[in-house]
Amino acid sequence: MKRLRKHNKARKFIQDISTHTPFVLMVGILFTLWLLFSSAIYYFEAGTDGTSIHSLGDSLYWGVAAFSTAGIADTPTTGIAKLLGGIWIVIGSILFFGTIVATITTYFMRPMQRPHRKIIDTIEYNLEQLSDLDLDELDLLRETVDTLIEHVERIKSTQGSDPAGT
């Protein structure tokens, strides 16, 4: 049962990241630009004396090493390749680290934009505290829950009569 909960939490986490953050879009842009810049570097470096980029695989590796600021990317030898390499290092680094920061920020700010989750969490917490309530508080809670149920049923019947939700 515990393993199932962990699996559901991991699936929900991945779903939240892919649905509610810019992660997928940013990784797609980063991947596309990586391929373009690496291919351009290969095109301009192929057959040049003194270059360490002899294949498309070398240029793809160079592209990852350059944008990740690992410091191990070989310097291109031709002028245009150096210019493209410099542009790629700046753009790739911004996208790489920007994706991380934007995803984390969006993920952790999202609960603040979802008051219904806060309401549900509060109700769950308070249900755990039921044994601490006296009889008057329990009666008040029952009345509140009855009112909540009536309200939910009204909303459901309204939404049920208008399938488009308009």
N, C-alpha and C positions, 0 to 999 in steps of 0.2 A: 504494500500500500504506500509506504514511504517512497519507494523507488518510482512509483507511478506519479506521485505528487512532484518529485524532482523533475521527472520527464516533462510533465505538463508545464512546470515553471520554466524550464529551459526552452520548450517550444513557444511559450507565450513571450519570453524574452526575445527570442529570435524574430518572432512575428512582430513584436513592438518595434524592434530595431529596423526591420525591413519596411514596415508600413508607415511608421510615424517619425522617422528620422531621415536625413538626406544621405544615409550611408550607401544605399544601393546606387543611387544616381551618381554620387561622388566617385564611387569605385568604378562605375562604368566609364565616366569621363576620364578618370586617371588611367584606366586600362587602355582606352582608345588612344589617348595622347601618348602613352608609353609606346604603343605599337607604332604610331606615326613618327615620333621623334627617333625611336630606335632604328626604324627602317630608313629614315633620312640620313642618320649618322652612318649606317652601313653603306648606303648609296654613295655618299660623298667620301667615305674612307676606303672603300673597296679598291684594292690594287695600289694604294698609296704606300710609298716606302716609309718604313719606320712606324707604321701603325700597329696596334695590338688587336685591332678589330678586323678579323679575317673572314668572319662568317656572320650570318644573321643571328645565330645564337650568341656570339660574342657581343653583338650590338644590343641584343635584348638584355643580356647580363649587365652591360654597361649602363643601360637605361635604368635598371633597378638600383644599381649601386649609386648612380648619380642622384636620383631623386630622394633616395632614402638617406642621403648625406652620410653614407657609411665611410666615405673618404677613401674608398679603394677603386673608384672609377678611373680608368686610364684616360689621359688627356687625348682628345682627338688631335690629328696633325694638320688637317687642312683648315683654312680660315673659316669657310662656311660651316664646317662641322663644329669648330670651336664656338662660333656664334650660336648655332642651333643647340649645342650642348649647354652653353650658359643659360640660354632661354629655358631649356628643359629643366635644368637644375632648379631654377627659380620657380617655374610654374609647377613642376612635379612636387617640390618640397611644400609649396603652399597647399596644393591639393591633398597631399599625403597627410600632413599634420592638421590641415584644416578639416579633413574628413574625420579624423579622430576627435578633435575638439568639438566640432559641430554635432557629431553623433552623441557624445557623452553629454554635452550641454542640453541638447534636445531631449534625450532620454530622461534625464533627471528633472528637467523643467516640466515635462509632460504631465506628471501627476498634479501639479499645481493648476493645470488647465482643465482638470477633470474633477470637478467638485463631487460628482456622483460617486466616484471611487472613495472619496473621503467620507461621504455619508455612509457608504456600505462598511467601511473599516470601523467607523464609530459605532455603528449598530452591532457589528461582530464583537467589538471590545466590550460594549455594554452588556451583551448577552452573556459574556463570560462572568460578569459581575452580578448576575441575578441573585445569587445566594446571599449577597450583602444587603439586599433591599428589604425594607420593612413592608407591612401590609398596605399602608397608604401609597407607598411608592409603586408597589406592584399593581394596585388598582389603577393608578395614573398611567402606568406603562400599558396596561391592558386597553384602556380607553384610547391611548395614543396609537397603539397598534391597530385597533379596530378602525380608527380614522384613516390610518395609512392604507389599510387594506381597501377601504371604500374608495379612497382616492386612486389607488392603483387600478381597481376594477373600472372606475370611470374613464381613466386614461386608456385602458385596454379596449373598452367598448367604443370609445371615440376613434381609436386607431383601427379597430376592426371594421368599423363602418366606412372608413376611408382608406382603402388599401394603399393608395399612393402616398399617404402620410401628409397630404396637403390640406 
